[in-house]
């Protein structure tokens, strides 16, 4: 088909919004964007797109979402930064309903390809106890000991994708995301990831004149962070490849959280007094992406330097901060209202 109908599940989220923008920028016009959040809580909302508010944990809503669709990108999940993941394990697990019902209805609808956004949280915790972590290979997900709650849901949903491909012939593709960041993401409210949280804290210290920053953990825990443009390019490459097994999609540029703060301070031109909240959620001690397999299969890997991506992210968050904007966080909100008691559009029945 010259202009196939593409479904973006989780389109109101950070990555979903950027994916819709990328598809539109490349000339795709037949896009169905679906998210549980009311429209005024979407990170990006575009004209010329079939924007729908629906709860994809409901199988009937998934059936309508998949109607006449050629490709499905499932980015929908109840998730956030480590503070949210560690304190909302049941909510994270319930996202299994989204992927399960989408797979069932995508298969029934004759969808050509199905992309599932998994996570590096599937990896065995025993391999992430040292800050000087050996980069994680795809095979390191087994024997299974993933992040409790969120990681188990992701690993189970990976297996569901595999078995729908093996048993029913649904063409599935999987990527394990490693810490995605960039503009138009959550930067306050409790669900933000480390790069956004660090940018916000440095900006607040700069603007308030209180040159102090609180860091969760001892600051020595290590991570890699992938800029959103690399993530979107990787999604497209993996979706349209012939690779059936999960692939790491992340930067291999390893930094400590202290070094992440160093970068934000350098961008702001400020040096801050640091305090460490040792009892705060901090996740595993070390995690990095081994990109051998994606290089081997696709001849590509994420390459945007952390310093460059952080500069763009910092500038965007600073603009939001100075404008007094608040990123809405819908915790337990009804998907059928927009915050003012009005119904949002649902699927035409």
Kinemage of the C-alpha trace (Angstrom):
@kinemage 1
@onewidth
@group {chain A} dominant
@subgroup {mainchain}
@vectorlist {calphas} color= white
{ca unk a 1} P 0.000 0.000 0.000
{ca unk a 2} L 1.247 3.475 -0.851
{ca unk a 3} L -0.085 5.009 2.389
{ca unk a 4} L -0.791 2.206 4.883
{ca unk a 5} L -2.720 2.895 8.067
{ca unk a 6} L -0.252 2.974 10.968
{ca unk a 7} L -1.319 2.571 14.588
{ca unk a 8} L 0.766 4.245 17.307
{ca unk a 9} L -0.308 2.912 20.708
{ca unk a 10} L 0.870 5.248 23.447
{ca unk a 11} L 0.982 8.185 21.035
{ca unk a 12} L 0.355 10.671 23.831
{ca unk a 13} L 3.591 9.708 25.537
{ca unk a 14} L 7.115 10.999 25.048
{ca unk a 15} L 8.411 8.466 22.497
{ca unk a 16} L 5.017 8.028 20.854
{ca unk a 17} L 4.700 11.748 20.184
{ca unk a 18} L 8.135 11.877 18.572
{ca unk a 19} L 7.304 8.813 16.462
{ca unk a 20} L 4.128 10.445 15.144
{ca unk a 21} L 6.116 13.598 14.345
{ca unk a 22} L 8.747 11.569 12.496
{ca unk a 23} L 6.192 9.652 10.423
{ca unk a 24} L 4.414 12.876 9.455
{ca unk a 25} L 7.747 14.459 8.569
{ca unk a 26} L 8.482 11.544 6.231
{ca unk a 27} L 5.190 11.991 4.424
{ca unk a 28} L 2.922 9.422 6.076
{ca unk a 29} L -0.601 10.791 6.367
{ca unk a 30} L -2.636 7.759 7.424
{ca unk a 31} L -1.822 7.616 11.146
{ca unk a 32} L -4.048 6.504 14.030
{ca unk a 33} L -2.699 7.841 17.326
{ca unk a 34} L -4.166 6.284 20.490
{ca unk a 35} L -3.516 6.951 24.179
{ca unk a 36} L -5.436 6.527 27.430
{ca unk a 37} L -4.740 10.127 28.445
{ca unk a 38} L -7.140 12.939 27.546
{ca unk a 39} L -5.811 15.128 24.761
{ca unk a 40} L -4.702 18.007 26.993
{ca unk a 41} L -2.268 15.615 28.669
{ca unk a 42} L -0.598 14.338 25.475
{ca unk a 43} L 3.040 15.379 25.144
{ca unk a 44} L 2.490 16.230 21.470
{ca unk a 45} L -0.798 16.412 19.565
{ca unk a 46} L -0.917 16.806 15.783
{ca unk a 47} L -3.523 17.924 13.285
{ca unk a 48} L -4.075 15.668 10.296
{ca unk a 49} L -3.841 12.560 12.490
{ca unk a 50} L -6.669 10.333 13.742
{ca unk a 51} L -6.207 11.127 17.441
{ca unk a 52} L -8.203 8.922 19.795
{ca unk a 53} L -8.463 8.582 23.554
{ca unk a 54} L -8.970 4.952 24.540
{ca unk a 55} L -7.939 2.421 27.162
{ca unk a 56} L -6.027 -0.297 25.316
{ca unk a 57} L -6.200 -2.593 28.318
{ca unk a 58} L -9.747 -3.173 27.032
{ca unk a 59} L -9.869 -5.779 24.260
{ca unk a 60} L -12.805 -4.134 22.478
{ca unk a 61} L -10.836 -0.893 22.248
{ca unk a 62} L -7.865 -2.833 20.847
{ca unk a 63} L -10.119 -4.423 18.228
{ca unk a 64} L -11.259 -1.010 17.055
{ca unk a 65} L -7.732 0.400 17.232
{ca unk a 66} L -6.390 -2.365 14.951
{ca unk a 67} L -9.177 -2.103 12.384
{ca unk a 68} L -7.743 -1.746 8.829
{ca unk a 69} L -4.226 -1.239 10.234
{ca unk a 70} L -1.072 -2.352 8.400
{ca unk a 71} L 1.559 -1.662 11.093
{ca unk a 72} L 1.280 -1.477 14.890
{ca unk a 73} L 3.809 0.291 17.104
{ca unk a 74} L 3.077 -0.609 20.714
{ca unk a 75} L 4.687 2.003 22.957
{ca unk a 76} L 1.815 2.036 25.469
{ca unk a 77} L 2.659 1.274 29.100
{ca unk a 78} L 2.099 2.657 32.580
{ca unk a 79} L 5.638 3.625 33.522
{ca unk a 80} L 8.043 6.371 34.536
{ca unk a 81} L 11.385 6.876 36.214
{ca unk a 82} L 12.805 4.620 38.921
{ca unk a 83} L 10.806 6.346 41.651
{ca unk a 84} L 7.569 5.407 39.886
{ca unk a 85} L 8.639 1.901 38.848
{ca unk a 86} L 9.750 0.850 42.323
{ca unk a 87} L 6.568 2.124 43.993
{ca unk a 88} L 3.941 1.057 41.424
{ca unk a 89} L 4.736 -2.562 40.563
{ca unk a 90} L 1.099 -3.640 40.136
{ca unk a 91} L 0.306 -0.755 37.799
{ca unk a 92} L 3.360 -1.604 35.718
{ca unk a 93} L 2.338 -5.270 35.555
{ca unk a 94} L -1.158 -4.374 34.345
{ca unk a 95} L 0.364 -3.092 31.096
{ca unk a 96} L 0.520 -6.770 30.104
{ca unk a 97} L -3.158 -6.421 29.180
{ca unk a 98} L -2.297 -3.812 26.552
{ca unk a 99} L 0.212 -5.916 24.660
{ca unk a 100} L -1.775 -9.138 25.020
{ca unk a 101} L -4.984 -7.642 23.669
{ca unk a 102} L -3.174 -5.729 20.921
{ca unk a 103} L -1.472 -8.934 19.763
{ca unk a 104} L -4.781 -10.816 19.684
{ca unk a 105} L -6.549 -8.121 17.715
{ca unk a 106} L -3.596 -7.363 15.426
{ca unk a 107} L -3.481 -11.028 14.462
{ca unk a 108} L -7.235 -11.089 13.865
{ca unk a 109} L -7.040 -7.903 11.770
{ca unk a 110} L -4.268 -9.246 9.529
{ca unk a 111} L -1.705 -6.639 10.591
{ca unk a 112} L 1.520 -6.912 8.564
{ca unk a 113} L 4.025 -5.962 11.265
{ca unk a 114} L 3.897 -5.428 15.024
{ca unk a 115} L 6.584 -3.521 16.979
{ca unk a 116} L 6.890 -3.944 20.740
{ca unk a 117} L 8.842 -1.515 22.903
{ca unk a 118} L 10.567 -3.563 25.585
{ca unk a 119} L 13.132 -2.361 28.105
{ca unk a 120} L 16.606 -2.989 29.478
{ca unk a 121} L 14.774 -3.645 32.762
{ca unk a 122} L 14.331 -7.230 31.499
{ca unk a 123} L 17.997 -7.994 32.187
{ca unk a 124} L 19.164 -10.281 34.971
{ca unk a 125} L 19.798 -8.185 38.083
{ca unk a 126} L 22.850 -10.276 39.018
{ca unk a 127} L 24.646 -8.858 35.979
{ca unk a 128} L 24.013 -5.259 37.112
{ca unk a 129} L 25.289 -5.215 40.689
{ca unk a 130} L 28.599 -3.494 39.925
{ca unk a 131} L 28.833 0.107 38.697
{ca unk a 132} L 31.674 -1.085 36.443
{ca unk a 133} L 29.134 -3.145 34.559
{ca unk a 134} L 29.959 -5.345 31.593
{ca unk a 135} L 27.679 -4.127 28.764
{ca unk a 136} L 24.533 -6.228 28.595
{ca unk a 137} L 24.099 -8.592 25.685
{ca unk a 138} L 20.659 -9.696 24.521
{ca unk a 139} L 21.345 -13.196 25.845
{ca unk a 140} L 21.749 -11.785 29.374
{ca unk a 141} L 17.989 -11.643 29.886
{ca unk a 142} L 18.131 -15.332 30.824
{ca unk a 143} L 18.112 -16.966 33.290
{ca unk a 144} L 15.376 -14.510 34.150
{ca unk a 145} L 15.726 -12.106 37.070
{ca unk a 146} L 14.369 -8.807 35.713
{ca unk a 147} L 13.335 -5.619 37.503
{ca unk a 148} L 10.421 -6.561 39.753
{ca unk a 149} L 7.082 -5.516 38.315
{ca unk a 150} L 7.971 -3.464 35.234
{ca unk a 151} L 10.773 -5.751 34.037
{ca unk a 152} L 8.736 -8.937 34.463
{ca unk a 153} L 5.876 -7.430 32.437
{ca unk a 154} L 8.262 -6.497 29.637
{ca unk a 155} L 9.893 -9.929 29.566
{ca unk a 156} L 6.536 -11.715 29.545
{ca unk a 157} L 5.283 -9.486 26.717
{ca unk a 158} L 8.432 -10.250 24.715
{ca unk a 159} L 7.583 -13.947 24.984
{ca unk a 160} L 4.009 -13.254 23.906
{ca unk a 161} L 5.305 -11.515 20.784
{ca unk a 162} L 7.600 -14.431 20.055
{ca unk a 163} L 4.859 -17.031 20.389
{ca unk a 164} L 2.349 -15.048 18.315
{ca unk a 165} L 5.014 -15.012 15.591
{ca unk a 166} L 5.818 -18.713 15.934
{ca unk a 167} L 2.267 -20.005 16.413
{ca unk a 168} L 0.169 -17.574 14.366
{ca unk a 169} L 2.583 -16.012 11.868
{ca unk a 170} L 2.258 -12.427 13.145
{ca unk a 171} L 5.436 -10.608 12.112
{ca unk a 172} L 6.728 -9.106 15.370
{ca unk a 173} L 9.794 -6.955 16.026
{ca unk a 174} L 11.217 -6.092 19.455
{ca unk a 175} L 13.590 -3.466 20.836
{ca unk a 176} L 14.910 -3.208 24.381
{ca unk a 177} L 15.090 0.518 25.101
{ca unk a 178} L 17.903 1.849 27.300
{ca unk a 179} L 16.958 5.146 29.019
{ca unk a 180} L 15.515 7.428 26.348
{ca unk a 181} L 15.581 11.206 26.910
{ca unk a 182} L 15.034 14.465 25.036
{ca unk a 183} L 12.673 17.426 24.586
{ca unk a 184} L 8.895 17.017 24.945
{ca unk a 185} L 9.316 14.487 27.741
{ca unk a 186} L 8.170 14.407 31.354
{ca unk a 187} L 10.486 16.625 33.419
{ca unk a 188} L 8.642 16.908 36.737
{ca unk a 189} L 5.904 15.248 38.759
{ca unk a 190} L 7.523 11.938 39.695
{ca unk a 191} L 7.656 10.018 36.411
{ca unk a 192} L 10.631 11.792 34.851
{ca unk a 193} L 13.837 9.945 34.004
{ca unk a 194} L 17.267 10.907 35.344
{ca unk a 195} L 18.390 13.271 32.515
{ca unk a 196} L 15.206 15.351 32.782
{ca unk a 197} L 15.256 15.326 36.584
{ca unk a 198} L 18.888 16.460 36.644
{ca unk a 199} L 18.189 19.239 34.122
{ca unk a 200} L 15.219 20.456 36.159
{ca unk a 201} L 17.165 20.444 39.423
{ca unk a 202} L 20.106 22.337 37.921
{ca unk a 203} L 17.769 24.885 36.301
{ca unk a 204} L 15.920 25.370 39.595
{ca unk a 205} L 19.205 25.872 41.447
{ca unk a 206} L 20.339 28.365 38.822
{ca unk a 207} L 17.105 30.358 38.758
{ca unk a 208} L 16.469 30.296 42.516
{ca unk a 209} L 20.030 31.218 43.427
{ca unk a 210} L 20.209 28.234 45.791
{ca unk a 211} L 23.190 26.444 44.330
{ca unk a 212} L 22.381 23.021 45.733
{ca unk a 213} L 21.258 19.743 44.203
{ca unk a 214} L 19.985 16.490 45.684
{ca unk a 215} L 21.114 13.304 43.940
{ca unk a 216} L 19.374 9.965 44.415
{ca unk a 217} L 21.813 7.286 45.555
{ca unk a 218} L 25.524 7.907 45.914
{ca unk a 219} L 25.903 9.189 42.356
{ca unk a 220} L 28.261 6.399 41.386
{ca unk a 221} L 25.622 4.219 39.740
{ca unk a 222} L 26.222 3.978 35.984
{ca unk a 223} L 23.866 4.216 33.023
{ca unk a 224} L 23.764 4.949 29.305
{ca unk a 225} L 21.241 7.435 27.919
{ca unk a 226} L 19.892 7.469 24.357
{ca unk a 227} L 18.717 10.698 22.733
{ca unk a 228} L 15.213 10.532 21.274
{ca unk a 229} L 16.315 11.030 17.636
{ca unk a 230} L 18.464 7.890 17.832
{ca unk a 231} L 15.556 6.022 19.398
{ca unk a 232} L 13.148 6.950 16.600
{ca unk a 233} L 15.649 6.001 13.915
{ca unk a 234} L 16.297 2.705 15.672
{ca unk a 235} L 12.587 1.902 15.875
{ca unk a 236} L 12.231 2.360 12.126
{ca unk a 237} L 15.325 0.298 11.330
{ca unk a 238} L 14.298 -2.577 13.610
{ca unk a 239} L 10.652 -2.550 12.513
{ca unk a 240} L 11.616 -2.923 8.853
{ca unk a 241} L 14.454 -5.379 9.361
{ca unk a 242} L 14.365 -9.169 9.200
{ca unk a 243} L 15.603 -9.532 12.795
{ca unk a 244} L 13.108 -11.595 14.795
{ca unk a 245} L 14.740 -11.630 18.236
{ca unk a 246} L 14.903 -8.665 20.658
{ca unk a 247} L 17.652 -6.128 19.980
{ca unk a 248} L 19.237 -3.641 22.362
{ca unk a 249} L 18.358 -0.082 21.388
{ca unk a 250} L 20.523 2.209 23.472
{ca unk a 251} L 23.678 4.259 23.633
{ca unk a 252} L 26.882 2.541 24.726
{ca unk a 253} L 28.265 5.796 26.219
{ca unk a 254} L 28.468 4.895 29.915
{ca unk a 255} L 28.404 7.617 32.602
{ca unk a 256} L 27.866 7.830 36.329
{ca unk a 257} L 24.978 9.893 37.651
{ca unk a 258} L 27.604 12.265 39.054
{ca unk a 259} L 28.988 12.693 35.539
{ca unk a 260} L 25.465 13.331 34.248
{ca unk a 261} L 25.192 16.149 36.790
{ca unk a 262} L 28.621 17.422 35.670
{ca unk a 263} L 27.284 17.720 32.112
{ca unk a 264} L 24.168 19.633 33.180
{ca unk a 265} L 26.236 21.963 35.375
{ca unk a 266} L 28.610 22.630 32.490
{ca unk a 267} L 25.694 23.483 30.182
{ca unk a 268} L 24.287 25.854 32.807
{ca unk a 269} L 27.681 27.335 33.672
{ca unk a 270} L 27.225 26.656 37.380
{ca unk a 271} L 28.776 24.496 40.093
{ca unk a 272} L 26.411 23.153 42.740
{ca unk a 273} L 26.788 21.799 46.243
{ca unk a 274} L 25.705 18.154 46.150
{ca unk a 275} L 23.792 16.151 48.723
{ca unk a 276} L 23.010 12.461 48.354
{ca unk a 277} L 19.713 10.814 49.245
{ca unk a 278} L 20.953 7.319 49.909
{ca unk a 279} L 17.515 5.848 50.699
{ca unk a 280} L 15.927 7.030 47.422
{ca unk a 281} L 15.076 4.555 44.631
{ca unk a 282} L 18.133 4.231 42.398
{ca unk a 283} L 17.675 0.940 40.541
{ca unk a 284} L 20.602 -1.313 39.688
{ca unk a 285} L 24.190 -0.214 40.309
{ca unk a 286} L 25.239 -0.431 36.669
{ca unk a 287} L 23.646 -0.841 33.246
{ca unk a 288} L 25.011 -0.348 29.745
{ca unk a 289} L 24.042 -1.511 26.271
{ca unk a 290} L 26.154 -3.964 24.296
{ca unk a 291} L 25.501 -2.914 20.706
{ca unk a 292} L 27.366 -5.747 18.978
{ca unk a 293} L 24.200 -7.410 17.699
{ca unk a 294} L 22.501 -4.296 16.310
{ca unk a 295} L 25.772 -3.323 14.599
{ca unk a 296} L 26.089 -6.806 13.148
{ca unk a 297} L 22.542 -6.959 11.805
{ca unk a 298} L 21.819 -3.330 10.890
{ca unk a 299} L 25.267 -1.763 10.500
{ca unk a 300} L 24.133 1.018 12.828
{ca unk a 301} L 23.923 2.001 16.472
{ca unk a 302} L 22.808 5.114 18.416
{ca unk a 303} L 25.572 7.692 18.087
{ca unk a 304} L 24.370 11.085 19.386
{ca unk a 305} L 26.734 12.197 22.164
{ca unk a 306} L 25.193 12.614 25.608
{ca unk a 307} L 26.580 16.161 25.905
{ca unk a 308} L 24.864 17.188 22.660
{ca unk a 309} L 21.527 15.608 23.532
{ca unk a 310} L 21.589 17.029 27.055
{ca unk a 311} L 22.180 20.534 25.701
{ca unk a 312} L 18.990 20.318 23.616
{ca unk a 313} L 17.045 18.752 26.469
{ca unk a 314} L 18.280 21.340 28.963
{ca unk a 315} L 17.261 24.208 26.669
{ca unk a 316} L 13.748 22.815 26.228
{ca unk a 317} L 13.201 22.148 29.946
{ca unk a 318} L 14.537 25.595 30.805
{ca unk a 319} L 11.992 27.129 28.419
{ca unk a 320} L 9.190 25.169 30.100
{ca unk a 321} L 10.451 26.079 33.566
{ca unk a 322} L 10.713 29.802 32.846
{ca unk a 323} L 7.275 29.821 31.245
{ca unk a 324} L 5.799 28.230 34.366
{ca unk a 325} L 4.471 25.307 32.400
{ca unk a 326} L 3.440 22.073 34.077
{ca unk a 327} L 3.605 18.699 32.365
{ca unk a 328} L 0.336 16.960 33.320
{ca unk a 329} L 0.720 13.645 35.097
{ca unk a 330} L -2.414 11.504 35.034
{ca unk a 331} L -2.261 9.168 38.010
{ca unk a 332} L -5.516 7.239 38.230
{ca unk a 333} L -7.296 9.738 35.996
{ca unk a 334} L -10.279 8.605 33.984
{ca unk a 335} L -9.432 8.209 30.290
{ca unk a 336} L -12.906 9.403 29.319
{ca unk a 337} L -12.602 12.969 30.622
{ca unk a 338} L -10.234 15.752 29.709
{ca unk a 339} L -9.921 17.195 33.194
{ca unk a 340} L -12.830 19.578 32.761
{ca unk a 341} L -15.669 17.073 32.861
{ca unk a 342} L -16.006 16.812 29.065
{ca unk a 343} L -15.942 13.603 27.102
{ca unk a 344} L -13.026 13.079 24.752
{ca unk a 345} L -13.636 11.428 21.378
{ca unk a 346} L -13.744 7.636 21.406
{ca unk a 347} L -13.622 5.161 18.569
{ca unk a 348} L -16.542 5.494 16.128
{ca unk a 349} L -18.668 2.401 16.548
